[in-house]
Amino acid sequence: MSSNVSTASAPESQPWWKYGHVWLIIAGPAIVVIAGFVTLWLALSQPDPVLTEDYYQRGLDINKTLNNPDTSMAPATKGRNHAATPVHDQPR
């Protein structure tokens, strides 16, 4: 007895690169690798500036000016705080 099943009913196999979902799966890790190389290039081409030798002394000097009310940034801080104060609470 011969079977009448045709061989055309089975789909023909294609190479893996012709399936779209394979490229979708490959795209994620590929983008991460490319982004890593871009980040490496940015880090090497634009290094952070080196601190000056007297950075600690400059910080101490800034603290001294902040503690001195005549030369401090207190007026700017006071103005910033008054901008957030309700109108009926502001000094006249």
C-alpha positions as CSV (number, residue, x, y, z in Angstrom):
1,M,0.0,0.0,0.0
2,S,1.4,3.4,-1.0
3,S,0.8,6.5,1.1
4,N,-0.4,9.6,-0.6
5,V,1.3,12.0,1.8
6,S,3.2,14.6,-0.1
7,T,6.6,15.8,0.9
8,A,5.5,19.4,0.2
9,S,3.6,19.7,3.4
10,A,6.8,19.9,5.5
11,P,8.2,23.4,5.5
12,E,11.7,23.7,4.0
13,S,14.4,24.5,6.5
14,Q,16.2,27.9,6.1
15,P,19.5,29.1,7.5
16,W,19.4,30.6,10.9
17,W,20.3,34.1,9.7
18,K,17.1,34.3,7.7
19,Y,14.9,34.3,10.8
20,G,14.1,37.7,12.2
21,H,13.7,36.7,15.8
22,V,17.3,35.4,15.9
23,W,18.5,39.0,15.0
24,L,16.3,40.4,17.7
25,I,17.9,38.2,20.2
26,I,21.4,39.0,19.0
27,A,20.7,42.7,18.9
28,G,20.4,43.2,22.7
29,P,23.9,41.9,23.6
30,A,25.4,43.5,20.5
31,I,24.1,47.0,21.5
32,V,25.5,46.5,25.0
33,V,28.9,45.6,23.7
34,I,28.9,48.6,21.4
35,A,27.8,50.9,24.2
36,G,30.6,49.5,26.3
37,F,33.2,50.4,23.7
38,V,31.7,53.9,23.3
39,T,32.0,54.4,27.1
40,L,35.6,53.2,27.1
41,W,36.4,55.6,24.2
42,L,34.8,58.5,26.1
43,A,36.7,57.6,29.3
44,L,40.0,57.4,27.6
45,S,39.6,60.5,25.3
46,Q,38.2,62.9,27.9
47,P,39.9,62.1,31.3
48,D,38.9,63.9,34.4
49,P,41.0,67.0,35.3
50,V,43.6,66.6,38.0
51,L,43.0,68.4,41.2
52,T,45.4,71.2,42.1
53,E,48.0,70.5,44.7
54,D,46.4,72.9,47.3
55,Y,42.8,71.6,46.9
56,Y,42.6,71.0,50.7
57,Q,43.7,74.6,51.6
58,R,41.2,76.0,49.0
59,G,38.4,74.1,50.7
60,L,39.5,75.5,54.1
61,D,39.5,79.0,52.7
62,I,36.0,78.5,51.3
63,N,34.8,77.4,54.7
64,K,36.3,80.5,56.2
65,T,34.4,82.8,53.8
66,L,31.2,80.9,54.4
67,N,31.6,81.5,58.2
68,N,32.3,85.2,57.8
69,P,28.9,87.0,57.3
70,D,30.5,90.0,55.5
71,T,32.0,87.9,52.7
72,S,29.8,84.9,52.8
73,M,27.1,83.8,50.4
74,A,24.5,84.4,53.0
75,P,22.6,87.1,51.0
76,A,22.1,84.7,48.2
77,T,21.0,82.0,50.6
78,K,18.7,84.5,52.3
79,G,17.2,85.6,49.0
80,R,16.6,82.0,47.9
81,N,14.9,81.2,51.2
82,H,12.7,84.3,50.9
83,A,11.6,83.3,47.4
84,A,10.0,80.2,48.9
85,T,8.5,82.1,51.8
86,P,4.7,82.8,51.6
87,V,3.9,86.5,50.9
88,H,2.2,87.0,54.3
89,D,5.3,85.8,56.1
90,Q,7.9,87.9,54.2
91,P,9.5,90.8,56.1
92,R,8.5,94.3,55.0
